[in-house]
Amino acid sequence: MPFGAQRGKPGAGRLSNASDSRHSPKEAKKKRLQDVGLARLQQAARGRGGECLSSECLGQAARYSFRCAAGHAWEVAGSDVLRGAWCRLCAHEQRGKQLLSPDGLGRLQQAAAARGGACLSDAYLGQGKTYRFRCMHGHEWETRGNPVLRGAWCPDCAYVEKGKRMVRPDGLARLQAVAVAKGGACLSTRAGAAKLNSPMRVETAPEGEDIACENWSKHEQKTPPHALGGIQGQGGAGRRSRRQDSGRAGAAA
């Protein structure tokens, strides 16, 4: 059956005289089918609480613009709409609601309470959605429900615990030994200052000056950074002098 034809209505009736004067019979039939086809699309959209945004019908296989009652806009083949297809976003949301666990919020609250914290959200929208939590130390953050149900918790507390694990029990003693071996002394007295990436104060025997030296323990077998000062300074001065000489030569030329 043609796209614009109606069951039980063979033909479309005779066109008006004005239409006959403007179109050939073939063009008039084509336009009539297009008008009827567009009306069918509009009727199908209204039946779903939406509307057809296209103003011209180009056949069942062509794509047309629609808007649903929720305001979602999309394009789809006209034949799909006439077969009953409609807004995919609305269908996805409906399936998501059907998959929601009835005790989902209770499970999140239970997981938070087991860690000494609380779930601050009051509505459950699925495990993949974002919820707000507070730990026993007062840190608040937002994350998806899935990681919390799998055991993840406060990122701030995890960062603090990671920092504690990075502090070696013998870190300060090692730094003091290295400083003594170099003829100086480590002036830090706290074990927390022995982290590999923490700055430490070093007193050198020849110069008797306090120098801030970072990452000393990572480079204990290498030359200390302050010992490279003279060499780096000479290299920088040499490069500056060469640039100045080249500049003078360019100006003379």
C-alpha positions as CSV (number, residue, x, y, z in Angstrom):
1,M,0.0,0.0,0.0
2,P,1.5,3.4,-0.9
3,F,2.7,5.5,2.0
4,G,0.0,8.1,1.7
5,A,-2.9,5.8,0.8
6,Q,-5.6,5.0,3.4
7,R,-7.1,1.5,3.7
8,G,-10.7,1.5,2.4
9,K,-10.2,4.7,0.4
10,P,-9.0,3.8,-3.1
11,G,-7.7,6.8,-4.8
12,A,-7.9,10.2,-3.2
13,G,-10.8,11.8,-5.0
14,R,-10.7,14.3,-7.7
15,L,-8.4,17.3,-7.4
16,S,-9.8,20.8,-7.5
17,N,-9.8,22.7,-10.8
18,A,-7.2,25.1,-9.3
19,S,-4.9,22.2,-8.5
20,D,-5.4,20.7,-12.0
21,S,-4.3,24.0,-13.5
22,R,-1.1,24.1,-11.5
23,H,0.1,20.4,-11.5
24,S,0.1,17.6,-13.9
25,P,-1.9,14.5,-12.9
26,K,1.3,12.7,-11.9
27,E,2.6,15.6,-9.8
28,A,-0.8,16.1,-8.2
29,K,-1.0,12.4,-7.1
30,K,2.6,12.6,-5.7
31,K,1.7,15.7,-3.7
32,R,-1.5,14.2,-2.4
33,L,0.3,11.1,-1.2
34,Q,2.9,13.3,0.5
35,D,0.3,15.3,2.3
36,V,-1.5,12.1,3.5
37,G,1.8,10.6,4.6
38,L,2.7,13.6,6.6
39,A,-0.7,13.6,8.2
40,R,-0.2,10.0,9.3
41,L,3.2,10.8,10.8
42,Q,1.7,13.8,12.7
43,Q,-1.2,11.6,13.9
44,A,1.2,8.9,15.2
45,A,3.3,11.5,17.0
46,R,0.2,13.1,18.7
47,G,-0.9,9.7,19.8
48,R,2.3,9.4,21.8
49,G,2.0,12.9,23.3
50,G,4.6,14.4,21.0
51,E,4.8,16.1,17.6
52,C,6.3,15.7,14.2
53,L,8.6,18.7,13.5
54,S,9.1,18.0,9.8
55,S,6.9,19.9,7.3
56,E,7.4,17.7,4.2
57,C,6.9,14.0,3.5
58,L,9.5,12.3,1.3
59,G,8.4,8.7,1.8
60,Q,8.6,6.0,4.5
61,A,12.3,5.5,4.3
62,A,13.2,9.2,4.8
63,R,14.1,10.5,8.2
64,Y,11.9,12.9,10.0
65,S,12.3,15.1,13.2
66,F,10.1,14.4,16.2
67,R,9.8,15.7,19.8
68,C,8.4,13.7,22.6
69,A,6.3,14.9,25.6
70,A,9.5,15.1,27.7
71,G,11.1,17.5,25.2
72,H,13.6,15.1,23.6
73,A,14.1,15.7,19.9
74,W,15.5,13.1,17.5
75,E,15.4,11.9,13.9
76,V,14.1,8.6,12.7
77,A,12.7,6.9,9.6
78,G,9.0,7.5,9.2
79,S,8.3,3.7,8.8
80,D,9.7,3.1,12.3
81,V,7.3,5.6,13.9
82,L,4.4,4.1,12.0
83,R,5.3,0.7,13.4
84,G,5.2,2.0,16.9
85,A,8.8,3.1,17.7
86,W,9.2,6.3,19.7
87,C,11.7,8.2,21.9
88,R,14.7,6.1,22.7
89,L,15.7,8.3,25.7
90,C,12.4,7.8,27.3
91,A,12.5,4.1,26.7
92,H,16.0,4.0,28.3
93,E,14.9,5.9,31.4
94,Q,11.8,3.6,31.7
95,R,14.0,0.5,31.6
96,G,16.4,2.1,34.2
97,K,13.5,2.6,36.6
98,Q,12.4,-1.0,36.1
99,L,15.9,-2.2,37.0
100,L,16.2,0.0,40.2
101,S,16.8,-2.1,43.3
102,P,14.0,-1.4,45.8
103,D,16.5,-1.4,48.7
104,G,19.3,0.4,46.7
105,L,19.4,3.5,49.0
106,G,19.4,1.3,52.1
107,R,22.4,-0.7,50.8
108,L,24.3,2.6,50.2
109,Q,23.4,3.8,53.7
110,Q,24.5,0.5,55.2
111,A,27.8,0.5,53.3
112,A,28.5,4.0,54.6
113,A,27.5,3.2,58.2
114,A,29.9,0.2,58.1
115,R,32.8,2.6,57.4
116,G,31.7,5.0,60.2
117,G,30.2,7.5,57.8
118,A,26.9,8.4,56.2
119,C,25.1,8.6,52.8
120,L,23.8,12.2,52.5
121,S,21.6,11.5,49.4
122,D,17.9,10.9,50.0
123,A,16.9,9.4,46.6
124,Y,18.2,6.3,44.8
125,L,18.6,6.5,41.0
126,G,20.6,3.4,40.3
127,Q,24.2,2.2,41.1
128,G,25.7,4.1,38.2
129,K,24.4,7.5,39.5
130,T,26.3,9.9,41.8
131,Y,25.6,10.2,45.5
132,R,27.1,12.3,48.3
133,F,28.8,10.7,51.3
134,R,30.5,11.9,54.5
135,C,33.3,9.9,56.4
136,M,33.9,9.7,60.1
137,H,36.5,12.6,59.8
138,G,33.9,15.0,58.2
139,H,35.2,14.8,54.6
140,E,32.4,15.0,52.1
141,W,32.6,13.9,48.5
142,E,30.4,12.6,45.6
143,T,30.9,9.4,43.8
144,R,28.9,6.7,42.0
145,G,27.2,4.0,44.0
146,N,29.0,1.1,42.4
147,P,32.5,1.8,43.9
148,V,31.0,2.3,47.4
149,L,29.2,-1.0,47.3
150,R,32.5,-2.6,46.2
151,G,34.4,-1.2,49.1
152,A,35.7,2.2,48.0
153,W,35.5,5.0,50.5
154,C,36.8,8.5,51.3
155,P,39.5,9.7,48.9
156,D,40.9,12.2,51.4
157,C,41.4,9.5,54.0
158,A,42.9,7.2,51.4
159,Y,45.5,9.9,50.5
160,V,46.5,10.4,54.1
161,E,46.9,6.6,54.6
162,K,49.0,6.4,51.5
163,G,51.3,9.2,52.8
164,K,51.7,7.3,56.1
165,R,52.7,4.1,54.2
166,M,55.4,6.1,52.3
167,V,57.2,7.2,55.4
168,R,60.0,4.6,56.1
169,P,60.6,3.7,59.8
170,D,64.4,4.2,59.3
171,G,64.1,7.1,56.9
172,L,65.4,9.8,59.2
173,A,68.3,7.6,60.3
174,R,69.3,6.9,56.7
175,L,69.3,10.6,55.9
176,Q,71.4,11.3,59.0
177,A,73.9,8.6,58.0
178,V,74.2,10.0,54.5
179,A,74.7,13.5,55.7
180,V,77.5,12.4,58.1
181,A,79.1,10.4,55.3
182,K,79.2,13.6,53.3
183,G,80.9,15.5,56.1
184,G,77.7,17.3,57.2
185,A,74.6,16.8,59.3
186,C,70.9,16.4,58.9
187,L,69.2,19.1,61.0
188,S,65.6,17.6,60.8
189,T,64.4,15.9,63.9
190,R,61.0,14.6,62.9
191,A,60.5,11.2,61.4
192,G,57.8,12.7,59.1
193,A,60.6,14.7,57.5
194,A,62.2,11.5,56.2
195,K,59.8,11.0,53.3
196,L,61.6,10.6,50.1
197,N,60.0,13.7,48.5
198,S,60.2,15.9,51.6
199,P,62.8,18.8,51.9
200,M,65.5,18.5,54.5
201,R,68.0,20.9,55.9
202,V,71.7,19.9,55.6
203,E,74.7,21.6,57.2
204,T,77.9,21.1,55.1
205,A,81.3,20.9,57.0
206,P,83.4,23.1,54.6
207,E,81.0,26.0,54.3
208,G,78.9,25.7,57.5
209,E,75.7,26.9,55.8
210,D,72.2,25.5,56.0
211,I,71.0,24.4,52.6
212,A,67.5,23.1,51.6
213,C,68.0,19.9,49.6
214,E,65.1,18.1,48.1
215,N,64.9,14.3,47.3
216,W,68.4,13.8,48.9
217,S,67.6,10.1,49.8
218,K,66.8,9.3,46.2
219,H,70.2,10.5,45.0
220,E,72.4,9.5,48.0
221,Q,75.1,7.9,45.7
222,K,75.1,11.0,43.4
223,T,76.6,14.4,43.9
224,P,74.4,16.6,46.1
225,P,72.6,19.4,44.2
226,H,74.3,22.2,46.1
227,A,77.7,20.7,45.1
228,L,76.8,21.3,41.4
229,G,76.1,25.0,42.0
230,G,79.6,26.2,40.8
231,I,79.6,23.9,37.8
232,Q,76.1,24.9,36.8
233,G,76.9,28.5,37.3
234,Q,80.1,28.3,35.2
235,G,78.1,26.5,32.4
236,G,75.4,29.2,32.5
237,A,78.0,32.0,32.4
238,G,79.8,30.3,29.4
239,R,76.5,30.0,27.5
240,R,75.7,33.7,28.3
241,S,79.2,34.8,27.1
242,R,78.8,32.9,23.9
243,R,75.4,34.4,23.2
244,Q,76.8,37.8,23.9
245,D,79.7,37.2,21.5
246,S,77.4,36.0,18.8
247,G,75.2,39.0,19.3
248,R,78.1,41.4,19.0
249,A,79.3,39.6,15.8
250,G,75.8,39.9,14.3
251,A,75.7,43.6,15.1
252,A,79.1,44.2,13.6
253,A,78.1,42.4,10.4
